[in-house]
Amino acid sequence: MKNTKNIDRRSFLKSSALAGGGMMLSFSWFSEAKAAEKVASLNLTETWSELAAYIKITPDNVIKILVPNPEFGQNVMTSLPMMVAEELDCDWKNVVVEMGTHDNVKYGPQFTGGSNSVRMYWKPLRNAGAAARQMLIEAAAQTWSVSASEITTKAGVLSHSSGKSAKYGEMAAKAATLAIPKDVKLKDPKDFSIVRKSKKNTEGVKVVTGKPLFGMDYRVDGMLIAMIQHPPAFGMKLKSFDATAAKKMPGIKDIFSIKLYDDGFEQAGFDTRAFNEMIAIVGNSTWEVMNARKKINAQWEAAGDVKDTMMGRGGKTEKIVPGRLETTSNQLEMMAEYAKKPAQQLRKDGDPEVAFKNAAQIIERTYNAPFLAHNTMEPMNFFAHVQEDKALVAGPLQAPGWVEPSLAKILNLPPDKIEIQMTRMGGGFGRRAYGSYVYEAARISQKMKAPIKLIYTREDDMSYGIYRPMYTATYRAALDANKNLIAFHVKGGGIPENPVHANRFPAGAVDNYLAEGWEIPSNITIGAFRAPRSNFNAAAEQSFLDELAEAMGKDPIEMRLELLKKAKTNPVGKNNDYDADRYIGVLELLKEKSGWGKPENAGKKRGVAAYFCHASYAGHVVDMVMRDGQPFVESVTSAVDCGVVVNPDAARNMVQGAVVDGIGQSFYGALTHKDGAAEQSNFHNYRMIRHNEAPKKIDVHFVENDIDPTGLGEPPFPPVFGAVANALFKTTGQRYYNQPFTSEQPKTKS
């Protein structure tokens, strides 16, 4: 079983593999944060839930680093090896990088998502590099009969004051036989020579020259192509079908129905079930399968309410998935009705009811956002070859460790008989954290007794789920006669989850504070979407704070800073999940770099927003102009505090990508339903931002500190929505409360 095992200190840090006279080191880690502190001391004599990274040093001084986490464009294939190479003190030019295969004993969860990759591996990979370096020093000391303290390293070379020197590769075999050092000292950040220096993407050349890196590139001899036909609407199921004509089409091998989960299947936390029974079409080529699918005569019927059994941290739970056919207009009406009802109290400070009752002025605004489709550029796909006693699956997957247990149950195979190979992903954004497409591929291969690749068309994916939920939130603020903020209330809900982060700013900065949440069950399948919940909260909250600052007669940045300084010096409550000091630092850097309030920028139509999520702080100032009667983001200034920035150029690129993505989603992103069916099916009617609509300039700045790295893939995304909304007000004179903003027909300010 590939889940946990007992490992002593020596074998934990070093599973010696003397291949070609080289040295192989493996390093494992607790997944829990508090356990990571124990690892820092290298007192590793316990049972571990493991993460692993490997260093292989060959005699010719090549350093091969295997990366545990899947890559979907965030550049972990460069940043993670940089952390190893930094402490190993090797020459970056001698480093080669490979994607590791899935093994949750050697590598742990191998999860790419939640902006976790760099912060999760910061200590284990640095410790790995430092331990390997110390072992190489010890090997040289023994070989030369000198003290290890007299040996220095630089760029993969060991040196002694006597003039003796050797490349790492010359000492690798001997080093692999030595005891693991008890304590390893890590570099002071001021001494970094690789980390904090921009390095080119290790796979960049392969990507631009079309090397076979992605799931869509995966091929084996005898592989067949499979597609599915799912019900046309959420709330419907397969009744019957006739595939007589379709089976006669050229290249078709078989057409049959498959069930995603058997009756009574207990779903894990990241298992989803949009439609449980579908039609599978299998043939020689994509074109042949697509054509045959059109010839299937299928009948569908109402699914009715469905009971799902879920396994989570709290144990087994059952939920009823409603069978209604949902329409967007009705969903909005339902949310408005739910918003009037009592909700679950998530946090309460002071006496907000009395404060609102005694207020001289109350400001209340409601914000709405639609479902959003992930729209990964690489179509959803996965390869499977299931045999009686084993299975191989391969493709783009964010969370192989989460998929494996459910896949083992579905195939009735032990986990150690399932091999998962990870390919590079052409986008993920949370969509590829959910394994239903992997299970479908495996089911089809098992039925066909052949290797197959399952491919979704864009229409398949957009109408199947998994979506960003539909949200609404009402914000209220109470002001006294002097326009001081005396109470704050947020009440949020959604289909099918509520978006409220109750302990985030401005919680802790207002004496009287109330946060409430509610949700409406739905059969429309949702999942994590870049910065889950935060992508809506930041839009609503930051828009409301701007309008509140206006009512208070204050500059929007200064008003935020005042509240944060109160949260820093005299915080309200004990559960505030943000660091006011870091939040202040981002706003001050943003103010400085954007020239906010400077006379030379007085004529600009600017909007600002800042937000905390995934342990990081990000803010943007958006400058907007009117072009051909439409608002256009001309330039953006961004400030981010994500701790130590491992690879500056790559980090800037990630922020820039988040900005462009956020602008596009806030202006255009929307997926609607009619009678349970998605009304958008492809990019002709699901609007994405275009190249000529991207800002001419995105100027990115990072707060410089030595804090361990925190998240970066997601934190810059949420505040873009609020900054765009606030810039729209300055540009058009109109406040925006409903996403996408283009649905509210902006008018030029007179």
N, C-alpha and C positions, 0 to 999 in steps of 0.2 A: 504494500500500500504506500502511495506517495503522499503521506500527509505529515507525520511526525516520526522522529526516532531519537534515541539517546546517542549522544555523540560526546566523546571526551574532548578535553581541551585541545589536544594535539590533532586528532582527526577532524575536529570541527574546523580549525583554521587552516589545516593543510591536508587535503586528500591528495597525497603525493602521486604524481604521474610522471615518471621519468620517460618521456617520449623523445627519442632522438637525443638523449643526453640533456634534455631541458628540465624545467621545473614547472609543475602545475600546482597552483595554490587555490583553494576554494575557501570562501568566507560566508558564514551564515549569520542570521540576525533574527531577533525577536520582532514580531510585527507590532507588538505593543510599544508605545512610546516610553513608558517607564522602564521597560526591559532594556531599551537602547542604552540607558545610562549604565547598566551593568556591563554591557558589551564594551563600553569605553575603557574599562579596566582589564578587558580580556580575561576575566575570570569565568571561563566558559565551561561549566561542568553540569549543565542542566539540560532538561528536555526542551527543545526549541521548536517554535513554529517558524519555519526557515525562509530566509531570503539568501541568495547566494550570488557571488560574482567570481569569475575566474581570471587568473593571471597566468599566462603561459610565456615562459622565456626560453627562446631557442638558443643554441650555441652561437649562432651568427648574430645574436643581440637583437633579434626581433621580439618585440613585446606584443603578444596577442591578448586582447581584452575582449571577453564575451559579455555582451550587454544583456541583462535579464529582462528588461521591460520592453514591451512592443513599441514600435515607432510609428507615429502617425503624423509626423511633420513638426513635432515640438523639439526635435533635434536631440533626443536622449542618446542617440547613437554617437554623439560627439561629447555632450556635456558630462555624461556618466563616466566614460573613459578618462576624461580630463581630470576628474577627481582622483582616480586611481593613479594616473601618471604623475600628478602633482606630488603626492606623498612618496611614490616610488622613486621620484627624482630621476626620471628617465628622459630621453630625448623624444619629444613628441613626434619627430619625423620617423622614428623607428616603431611607432605604434600602429598596429593594424587592429581593426575592430570587426567583430562578427556578432550577429544576433544569436543569442542562446536559444536552444530549444526549450520546450516547456518541461519543467521538472520542479514540483513544488517542495521537494526535499532540498535540492541544491539551490533553487532560486526563490522559493517562497511564492507569494501570490502572483507576482509578475503582472501587477495591475497598472495599466496606464489610464489615469483618470483622476479627478479630484485634485489636479495640480500637485500630485504626490511624488512624482518620480525623483526629482532632485532632492527634495527635503527628506524623503524616506531613505535615500541611499547616501546622504551626505556623510554620516558617521561610518557606516559599514564599509563603504568603498575607500574612504580615506584610511581607515584602520587597516584595510587589506593592503593598500599600497605601502603604508608605513611598516607593517609587519614584514612584508616581502623584502623591503629595503634593508631592514635590520638583519634579516637572515642572510642576505647577500654580504653584508658587512662582516658578519660573524664567520662566514665561509672564507672570506679573504683573509681575515685575521688569523685563522687557523692555518691556512695555506702558507702565509708569509711569516708565521710565528711572531706576530706583533699584537699589540693591544687593539681591540676593536675601537676604543675611544680615539685612536690615532688615525683612523681611516675616515675619509670624507667621500662624498658622492657628488657627482654633477653630470647631468645629461647621460645617465646610463653607464658611467665610468667610475670605478672604485680607485681611489688614490691614497698613497701613504707618503709621509714626509721623506722616506728613504729614496723616493723616486719610483717605487714599484706602482704599477697600475694594471688594471684589468677591466675589460668590459663585463657587464652583468652576465652575458651569455657564457663566459668562461667559468663563472662561479655557480651557475644555476644548478647543475647536477649535485654539487656538494651541498649547497644551501638547502636543497630539498630533503636532505637526510638529517638536518639539525632540529633541535628542540625549538618549539615556538617561544618567542620572547614573552615574558609575563606582562610587561608593560610597554606600550609603544607611545612615544611622544609624537604628537601631531605638530605640524608646522604652525607658527603664528601667521595669521592672514597677511601680515606685512611682508612676509618672506615668500609669498606665492609667486611662482614664475610661469605657471601654465594656467591655473585658475585665475580668472579676472582678465585674461588676455584673449582676445578674439581668435577663434580657430575656425577654419572653414569646415563646412558640413562634410563629415567623412564619407557620406553617400551621395554627395551633390553631383559628382561626375556621373555616377551610375544612374541617377534619376534623370538627368538631362540627356543622357545618351541612350535611354530606353532599355537599360538592362532589366532582366526579369526579376523584379523585387517584390511586386505586388501580388495579391491573391489572384487577380485576373490573369496573371502570367503563369500561374501554376499549371503544369501539364505532366501527365504520365501516360505511358502507352496503354491503349485500350480504354481511355477515359471517355465516358459519355457525358452529355450535357443534360441537365434537368432544369425544369421550371415548374412553378406551382400556379394553380388557379385558385384563389381564395374567394370567399363570399364577397359580393359586391358592396356590402354595407356592414358596419358594426351592428351587432344585434341579429344577424342572420347566420344560418348554417346550411350545410349541404344537405339536400333532400335526396337527389338522385342525379345521374348523368348518363349520357349515351356518347361513347367515344368511338363508335363503329367507323364513322367517316374519318375521324382524326387518325386512327390507327393505320389507315391505308395510305396516309401521306408518306412521301419519301423520307427515309432515314429514321422513322419512328420505331423505337424498340418496345415501348409499353406505355400504357396510360392507366393509372389506378388511383384510388383514394388512400391517403395516409392520415393517421392521427398523430398530432404532436405529442400529447400526453395520454396515457392509458387512464381509464377510470380509476379514481382514487389516488392519482399521482400527487405527491406532496412537492409543491414548487418551492424552490429555494428563493432567496431574497432578490436575485437578479434574473429569475425566470419570468417570462411573460407569456400570455396566451391571448393574442388578438382573435385568432380563429383556430379552433382545435382540429377541425377536419378539413382537408384540402384535396385538390386533385393534382397529382404529379404527372408531368409529361416528360418522358425520357427519350432521347434520340442521339443522333450522331453529331449534330451541329446546332448552334444557337438559332440560326435562321430556320432550320427545319422544325425545331421545337416550337418557335414562335408562331410559325404558320399553322402547325397542327393544333395549337391551343385555340386558335380562332374557330376551328371546326367542331369543338366540343359543345354538345347540347346539354347544359347543366340547369338543374332546377334548384332553387334555394327557398328556404322557409324561415319563419321567425324562430330564433333560437330560444326565446324565453329567458327567464332568470337562470343563471348558472352559478353553482356553488364551487368555489375554488378553495383548496386547502394549501396554506402557506406555512413554510417553516422559516422562522426568523430567530433573532436573538432571544426573544421572549418565549420561544417555544412554538407549538403548533397553533395556528389560528385558522378560522374559516370565515370567508367573506362571500356575500352574495353579489354577483355581478348582474346589474339590471339588464333586461332584454330589450328596453325601448330603443326605437330608431330616433336618434337625436338630430335636431336641426339647430343651427347656430342662433337664429333669432329666438327660439324657445330656450336655448341654453342661457342666453343673456337675460331673458325674463326670469328664469329660474334663479339665476345668481342674484338678481335684484331682490327677489322675494326672500331668499335665504339671508341676504345681508341685513334685512329688517328684523330677523329673529335673534333670540339670545344665542350667544356663541361661547365657545370654550375659552375661559380666561387663561392666557398664557403667561402674563406677568402683570403685576400691579404694584406701583410705588405710590405712597402718599394717599391722598383722597381726591382722585381726579373728578369724581361726580360732583363734589362740593365746589371744586375749582371751576368747573364748567358752568355750574349754576350761578356762581358769583362773577363770571367773566364780563368784562366790558365789551369784548368783541370775540366772536367765534368764527374761525375760518374752517370750512369743510369742503373737501374735494374728493371725488371718486375717480379711480383710474381703472381701465380695462385693458386686457391684452389677450390675443387669440392663441389658439394652438399654433405651434410652429413645427415644421418638418426639418429633420436634421440635414437632409440633402447632401450626404457625403459624395464627393465628386467621383470616387471609384464606386461603381455599382456594388450593391450588397452581393456577396458571393462566398461560397465555401466549398472545399473539396472534401470528399469522404470516401474511404475504401474500408468497408466493414466486412470482416470475414468471421467465421464461426468462433474463433478463439482469440481474435484480436481486431483492433481497428486503428487506422491512421486517418486523422483529420488534419487539414491544413488550410490556412487562409488568414484574412485580416480579423483580428480579435483583440479586444482591449483587456479582457479578463479571463484568461485561460484557466486559472485556478478556480474560478467560480463556476465555469462551465463544466469542468471535468466531473464533479460528483453527480450532477444531474444526467450528464451524458452516459455515465457508467450505469445509472439506474435504468435509463431508457433502453440501452443496448443489452442490459443484463450481463455486463462484463466487469471484472475487477478493474479499478483505475490503473493498475500497473500494466494492464494489457491494452491501454489506450495511449497512443502517441499523438501529441498535439504539436504540430509545427506552426510557427508564427511567421507570417509574411509582413512586409511593410504595408501600412494601411494608407489608402488614399482618402484620408479624413476619418474622423471618428465622432468627436463632439459629444460622446456619450452613447450614440446609437449602437456602436459595436461592443458595448459592455453587456448587452443582452443576447443570450445564446440561442434564441429560438431558431434562427437560420442555420445554426450549426446542427441542431437536433433534426431539423427537416432534412438536411443533406445526409445525415447519418441514417435516418429512417429510409430514405429512398435507396441509398447504396445497399443497405441490409436487404431490402426487398429485391433489388436487381441482382444481388450477388456480383457486383461489379463496381469499379471505381467510377464515381460521378462528380461532376462539379455543378452545384446549384447556383443559378444566376437569377437575380431579380432585375427586371427592367425598372426604369425610373418610376413608371406608373405603379408597378408592384409595390415598391418601397413607400411611395408617397401616400398610397391608399391603404397600406397595411399598418401604419404606425412605424416606429414608436415616436410620439410627439412630445414637445414641451407642453405642459398643461395650460389650460385656459384659466386666467386669473382675474380677480378684481380686488380692490382694496379701497377703503374709505379712510382718509386721514382727517383728523380734526385737531385744531390748536386753539387754546384759550389765551387771550391777552388781557392784561389788566388795563386800567385807565391810562397808564404811562407806556402802554404798548410793550410791556414785559411779558415774556412767555411764562405762563403759570401752569399750563397743563397740556399734555399731548396724548392723543389716542389714535391707535391704528387698529382697524378691524378688517381682516383679509380672508378671502376664501377662494375656492377654485374648483375646477372639474379636472381630476378627481382629488386634488390635494390642496391644502392651504399654503400660501407662500410666505407667511410671516416668520421672520427671525426675531423673536421677542426681545433678545438680550443685546441687540446691536444698537448702535447710535441711531437716534438720540436718547435711547434708554441710558440711564446713568447721568444724563445731563439736565433732566427736567424733574423737579420735585414731585410732581403729580403725573404719573404715566400709566397708561393702560394699553395692553396688547391682547387682542382676541383673534381667534381663528375658527373657521368652519370649512366643511368640504362637502361636495355632492358626489355620490358614487356614480360611476359611468362604465360603460363597456368599451369606451375609446381608450386604447392602450397608450400609456404615457411612460416616460423615462427621463433619466438625467439628460439635460440639455445644457451645454456649456455654461458653467456657474449656475447650477440648479437653484430655482427660487430667487437667488440673488439677481438674476438678469431682469426679473420683473420688479423686485423690491427696490433696487437702485433707481429704476426709471421713475417709479411712483414717488418714493421718498424724496429723491433729489429734486424732482419737479415741485413737490409740495414745499420743500424747504426754501426754494427760490421764491415762491409766491408768498410764503410766510415772511421772508426777509423784506420783501417789498412792502408788505402790510406794516411791518415794524419800522420801516424807514431806514433799513440798514443795508450795507453792501453785502451781497450773498456770501462771499468768502469770509468777510469779517464776522458775520453772524455765526457761521459754522465754527470759526475759530473761538469765538466767545463761549459757545456751548461746550466745545471740546476742552477748553481750559478749565471750565467748571468741573467737567467730568474728571479731569486730571487732579485738580486740587481738592475738590470736595464731591467725590462721586456719590450718586444716589444708588442704593442697592449694592449687592455683592456679586451679581452674576454677569456683569458686563463683559462681553467676550471680545472686546477690542482694546488695544493699547492706545490711549488718548494721545500720548506723546508721539507715537509713530504716525498717527492720523494727522496730527498738527504738522509734523515734519513734511508730509506729502503736500498738504495745502500751502504751506509756506514756500516750498520749492516750486510748486505750480504757479503761485502768485508771482514769484521772482522771474521764472523763465518765460512766462507768457507776457510779462509786462502789464499785468492786470492793474488797472487804475492809472496807468501812465498817460500823460497828456497825448502822446503820439498815437495811442490806441483808442482815443475817445470816440472816434467815428466808427469803430468796428462793432458789428452785431455779434456779441459773444455770449456763450453760455458755459456754465461751469458745473461740474459735479464731481464728487469723490465718494469712494465706497470702500468698505472692508469686507473681504471674504477670502476663504482658503488661506488664512493666516497672513495675508498681504494687504497692502493699502495702495490704491490707485486713484488718480484723478485726471481729468481732462478739461482743457479750455478749448471750445469749438468756435471757430470763426466762420460765419455764414454770410453768403451773399445771395442775391436773387439773380437767376440766369434764365432768360426767356420766360419770365413770369413764375419760375419755380425755385424753391430754396435749394441751395447747393452748399455743401461743406467745403470751404476753400482750404482751410488749414486747421491743424490740431496740435496743441501742445499737451504733452502727457508727462505725468510724474508718477513714479512707482517706488514703493519701498517693499522689496521682496528679500531683504537681507543681502548676503553676499551674492553678487551676480557672477555666475560661473563663466559664461561665454557671452560677453557684452553684445557683439553683433547679432548673435542668435536671439538674445533676449529682446533687443530692439525690434527685430523682425517679428517676434511673437506679439509684442505690444502693438505694432503697426497692423498686423493681421487682425487682432482683436478690435482695433478701431474701425477698420474697413468693414468687418463683419457686423459690428454693432450699428454702424450707420445704415448699412443695408437692411438689417432686421428691423430697426426702428422706423425706417421710411416705408418698407415694402412687405415685411414678413407677415404672412397670415395664411392659415389653413382653416377653411370653413367646412361645414357638413350640412347636408340636406337629406333627411330621412336615413341617417346613419352612414351615408356615403360621402367620401371626401369630394369636394367640388373642384379641387385643384389636382391635376394629375402629372404635370410636367412643367418645364420652365416657361412654356408659352403662357401659362396662367398662374404660375407661382413665381412672383417677381423676385429676382435677385439683383443686387447691386451690380452695375456694369463698370467696365474699366474707366470710362470717361466720367463716372460719377464719384470715383474715389478722390480723396483730398489731394491737392497738389503737393502738400507738405505735411508730414507727421513728425514732429520734433519730440523725441523721447529722452527723458532724463530720469536717472535713478538716484535715490537717496543713498549716499555712501556710508556704510556702517559695516561692522564685523559680526552682525547677527547671523546665525545659521540660516541658510536659504529657506525661504517660505515659498508659497505657490506663485506661479507666474502665468500658466496657460489660461487660467480663467479670470483672475482678479481684474485685469484691465477691461474686460468685456462689459460688465454690468453698468459702470458709470457712463459709458458712451451714450446710452439711451437717455439718461437724464440731462446730460450736457447738450445733446441734440434738441431735446424738448425745450430747454431753456434758451438756446440760441434761436430756435424758431419763434419764440415769443418776442425776442428782441428784433427779429427780422420782419415778422408779419404783424405783430401787435396782437396775436391770438395765442391763448393758452391751449395746450394739447393734452387731452386726457385719455384718448383712445388710440391704441396701436392697431395697425400701422398708422403713422401720422399723416400719410398721404390720403387716408380715408376721410380726413376732416377738411379737405379742400382749403389749403392755405390761401390767405388773401394778402396782398401787398399792403404794408402799413402806409397810411397816408401821411 
